[in-house]
Amino acid sequence: MSDQENQASRFARDMAADTEKMLNATQLIANTRDEDVNIDRSLVRSLLAKGLDLWLIDWGQPGRTERWLTIDDYVDDYIDAAVDRISQDTGHDKITLLGICEGGVFTTCYAALHPEKVKNLVITITPIDFHADVKDKAAHHGFLNIWTRSLDPEDIDKLVDTYGVLPGEFMSSVFSMMTPMRSLTKYNVDLIDVVDDEAKFMNFLRMEKWLADRPHHPVRRRSSG
């Protein structure tokens, strides 16, 4: 299933008719290839090994032309189209949804809106309660929520007007600031500890690539409603 920017890829086509059909919806702030980082660290390979008939949505590379997209578009357009295509191709009326991070928010909304199309909902590292930090006053909890609420609407509009998106590089820096000391010391502490071990060193580099290689995120002016 594909359109201009998005596609749902099926990883195995020789599955039995009664095999569990699963659609994986990942976060927009990371590339879909992050589900298959390494042979021994591959969510895709692990799910296939369990005998699942797996599909994965590729959100593409959002740019200025996607600035008007909303959560409705991702939930009721892209995910719904992928679910319908899987049902059409496999003959299954209901499928299992696997939502990761932001993709878990999308799939949770979809399951609530279209329970007749969802057999199971599985979510991981998914933010559901966006106000949990209000009651939990721990300084290291809810960093993104606290920071986002402190922004003026005008500042957000200026960001959108300038870039047309939330730049991937910007999000990388935000995540690095969540653990500033860790981000500063990993190159002269962690790296030195693993540099003589090829397997650990390669995993370190793969994680650094994952942290730095972030797509832009669609975003719209707050004043646009």
C-alpha positions, -999 to +999 in steps of 0.1 A: +000+000+000+015+033-010+008+069-017+030+099-022+049+096+011+038+066+030+038+029+025+031-003+044+056-030+036+050-067+042+080-087+053+069-122+045+044-134+018+045-171+024+026-172+057-003-195+063-038-180+060-044-184+097-011-167+108-015-136+130-016-104+109+003-075+126+007-039+115+036-020+131+032+017+134+063+034+146+071+070+158+075+099+133+107+110+150+127+080+139+133+061+107+114+028+103+147+011+097+153+015+134+131-016+139+159-035+122+191-020+136+212-051+137+209-088+131+209-095+168+189-064+177+160-066+152+124-063+163+114-073+127+134-105+128+122-114+162+085-110+153+090-129+120+107-157+140+076-159+162+056-167+131+038-133+127+028-120+093+043-085+098+036-052+080+054-020+088+042+016+079+069+038+065+059+074+072+084+087+046+104+119+050+080+148+059+088+182+046+070+216+041+042+200+021+032+179+051+030+209+074-008+207+074-011+171+085-028+164+118-032+133+140-065+127+122-046+122+089-023+096+104-050+078+123-080+079+101-062+081+067-028+064+067-034+037+094-069+031+083-058+026+047-031+002+057-055-018+078-080-020+050-053-031+025-041-058+048-076-070+054-082-070+016-050-089+008-053-115+036-091-119+040-088-111+078-115-088+092-094-079+122-057-074+126-033-069+155-018-034+159+017-028+173+023+008+182+058+021+192+062+054+210+042+080+190+029+052+169+014+038+200-006+070+204-019+067+169-028+030+172-045+036+206-067+063+190-074+040+160-084+011+182-108+034+201-123+047+169-124+014+149-126-015+174-144-036+148-111-037+128-087-044+156-081-079+171-053-069+195-036-037+205+000-038+217+018-007+226+053-001+240+072+031+252+040+049+244+030+082+262-007+080+272-011+103+301+005+136+290-001+152+324+013+126+347+042+149+355+018+174+370+013+151+400+048+136+399+071+165+408+103+146+403+127+169+384+137+142+359+101+132+350+081+149+322+110+170+309+094+173+274+060+182+288+074+209+311+095+223+284+067+223+258+042+240+281+067+268+288+068+278+251+048+307+239+024+301+210+043+328+191+076+309+194+060+278+180+045+297+151+079+312+144+095+278+143+068+265+119+070+296+097+108+293+094+112+256+088+078+244+078+085+213+100+100+204+134+136+197+122+149+163+130+182+179+141+163+200+166+146+169+181+179+152+184+193+180+205+161+180+226+166+143+235+202+149+242+194+176+267+171+152+286+203+136+299+230+163+295+258+148+315+253+114+299+253+130+264+286+149+273+305+120+288+296+091+265+322+099+240+351+100+265+339+074+289+315+049+272+333+050+239+367+043+255+353+013+274+341-004+242+365+008+215+386-025+217+355-047+214+343-047+178+307-059+186+302-034+214+318-006+194+296-013+164+265-013+186+277+021+200+280+035+165+246+021+155+229+038+184+247+071+177+234+068+141+199+061+154+201+092+177+213+115+149+193+102+120+159+116+127+133+127+100+116+160+103+083+160+121+051+175+106+039+205+127+014+232+121+010+267+135-009+267+168-029+297+157-042+277+126-064+257+149 
